[in-house]
Amino acid sequence: MFLRKSKYNLLEKAISELNKTLQDGNIHELSYLLGSKKEMIVRNLMAGIFRGVGIGIGVTIITAILIIFLQKIVALNIPVIGEYISDIVDIVQKGR
């Protein structure tokens, strides 16, 4: 009887610890997402769209800053670097 009760207490303690660990790890939310295929598809689709738009905007801004920086270097008329950068800027502007 005592052995059975101590095993029951150990089992209850282990279950309580497992429950706490699962709650801390937000396993409940993950299981909800895995259960709802439609919600998962919509969430991933929206995340992909926003990532794509963000990457597009970011690359555009960085490229514009780089071109402005290169144009300012060309304006300084540094002989070797200026000609090379001038060619790069011309190629980029012809591509627009």
C-alpha positions as CSV (number, residue, x, y, z in Angstrom):
1,M,0.0,0.0,0.0
2,F,2.8,2.4,1.0
3,L,4.8,1.5,-2.1
4,R,1.8,2.2,-4.3
5,K,1.1,5.5,-2.7
6,S,4.8,6.7,-3.1
7,K,4.7,5.6,-6.8
8,Y,1.5,7.6,-7.2
9,N,3.1,10.7,-5.6
10,L,6.2,10.3,-7.8
11,L,3.9,10.0,-10.9
12,E,1.8,12.9,-9.9
13,K,4.9,15.1,-9.3
14,A,6.3,14.0,-12.7
15,I,3.1,14.9,-14.4
16,S,3.0,18.3,-12.7
17,E,6.5,19.0,-13.8
18,L,5.7,17.9,-17.4
19,N,2.6,20.1,-17.4
20,K,4.6,23.1,-16.2
21,T,7.3,22.5,-18.8
22,L,4.7,22.3,-21.6
23,Q,3.0,25.5,-20.5
24,D,6.3,27.3,-20.3
25,G,7.2,26.2,-23.8
26,N,3.8,27.3,-25.3
27,I,3.2,23.8,-26.6
28,H,-0.5,24.5,-26.4
29,E,-0.3,27.3,-29.0
30,L,1.9,25.1,-31.2
31,S,-0.5,22.2,-31.1
32,Y,-3.4,24.6,-31.9
33,L,-1.5,25.8,-35.0
34,L,-0.7,22.3,-36.1
35,G,-4.3,21.4,-35.7
36,S,-5.6,24.2,-38.0
37,K,-4.2,23.8,-41.5
38,K,-6.1,26.7,-42.9
39,E,-4.8,29.1,-40.2
40,M,-1.2,27.8,-40.7
41,I,-1.4,28.4,-44.5
42,V,-2.8,31.9,-44.1
43,R,-0.2,32.8,-41.5
44,N,2.7,31.5,-43.6
45,L,1.3,33.2,-46.7
46,M,1.1,36.5,-45.0
47,A,4.5,36.1,-43.5
48,G,6.0,35.3,-46.9
49,I,4.3,38.3,-48.5
50,F,5.5,40.7,-45.8
51,R,9.0,39.3,-45.9
52,G,9.2,39.7,-49.7
53,V,7.9,43.3,-49.6
54,G,10.3,44.1,-46.8
55,I,13.3,42.6,-48.6
56,G,12.3,44.6,-51.8
57,I,12.0,47.9,-49.9
58,G,15.3,47.2,-48.0
59,V,17.3,46.4,-51.1
60,T,15.9,49.5,-52.9
61,I,16.9,51.8,-50.0
62,I,20.3,50.3,-49.7
63,T,20.9,50.5,-53.4
64,A,19.8,54.1,-53.6
65,I,22.1,55.0,-50.7
66,L,25.0,53.2,-52.3
67,I,24.4,55.0,-55.7
68,I,24.3,58.4,-54.0
69,F,27.5,57.6,-52.1
70,L,29.2,56.5,-55.3
71,Q,28.1,59.6,-57.1
72,K,29.6,61.8,-54.3
73,I,32.9,59.9,-54.7
74,V,32.9,60.5,-58.5
75,A,32.3,64.2,-57.8
76,L,35.6,64.3,-55.8
77,N,37.5,63.4,-59.1
78,I,39.8,60.8,-57.6
79,P,41.6,59.6,-60.8
80,V,41.5,55.8,-60.6
81,I,38.5,55.2,-58.3
82,G,36.4,58.0,-59.9
83,E,36.6,56.4,-63.4
84,Y,35.7,53.0,-62.2
85,I,32.8,54.2,-60.0
86,S,31.6,56.4,-62.9
87,D,31.3,53.4,-65.1
88,I,29.4,51.5,-62.4
89,V,27.0,54.4,-61.9
90,D,26.5,54.8,-65.7
91,I,25.7,51.1,-66.0
92,V,23.1,51.3,-63.1
93,Q,21.5,54.4,-64.5
94,K,21.2,52.9,-68.0
95,G,19.5,49.9,-66.4
96,R,16.7,52.0,-65.0
